[in-house]
Amino acid sequence: MEQIKDVQITPINPQGSLIAFGSCLLGDMFIGHIAIHNKPDGSIRLVFPARKVKEKNLQVFYPTTEELNKLLTKAFEEKLKELNLFDEIQN
């Protein structure tokens, strides 16, 4: 499994459940424009970018395994805690 590093979070004024955007390095690949949403149970959900081409939504990138999705979510949760933002979204 590739290493997740250099996790960055840009908080925004909440828009519904959307609270921030994030980026990170996955191995040597930069992945960005990841929407971070808070869930009613106090956890977060990551939404990966898509582009609309004509009438079709195309995923730019996304985790192809549940394991990678969990690792990415954990990395962003840890960064939110480090920035003292995790407690805010749980309230």
N, C-alpha and C positions, 0 to 999 in steps of 0.2 A: 504494500500500500504506500502510495506517495505521501510524503510529509506535508502537512499543512502548516504554513508559517506566514509571518507578516500580516496577521489579521488586522484589518482596519475597519472602523465603524464611523459613519457620519450620521449622527442623530438628526431627525427632522421634526417639525411640528407634526404630531400624530394626525394621520388622515385615516380614519377608521381604525383598523388594526395595524396599519403600516406605521412603524416607529423609527426606522433607520434604513440606510443602505450600507452594504458591506462589500469588502473585497479581500482577497488573500492570494497567496501563492500556493499552488498545489504542485509540488515538485518544482519544476522550473517554469510552470505555466501560470500567468496571471489570470485570475477570474474575478470579474467585477460586476457592478450593477446588480448585486444580489439584494433583493428586498427582504427586510426582516420584519415579520409580523408577530405581534403578541397574540397568544391564544388564551381563551377564557380560563384555562387551568394554570396560567402563569408561566408556561413554557413559551418557546418561540417556534416559528415556522419560517423556513427559508423558501423564497420563491425566486426561481432562476429566470433570467431574461428570455424574452421571446420577441420576435419581430413579425409584424403583419405584412404579408406579401399577397397582394390582391385580397382575396377573401380567406386566406389561410394563415393561421398562426404557426410560425416555425420556431422551435426551441433553438436558442443559440448554443446553450450547453446545459447540462444537468447531470446529477450523479446517476450512474447506471446501476448502482447497487444500494440496498438499504444500509449496508455497512458504511459506505462512503457518505451517504446522507446523514447518518448519525454522527460520524466523525466531524463533518462540517458544522452541523448544528452545535455539537459540543464545543468546538473551537470558537464559534461566535458567542455562545453563552458565556464561556470563560472570559472573552474579551469584554462583554457587557459587564460582567462582575468586576473585572479589573478597572473599568471606567466608572464604577459605582452606578451603572445604569440599570442593572438587572433588577434591583429592588424596586426601582421606580415603575418598571413595566408590570411587576407582579401586584401592584396596588391599584 
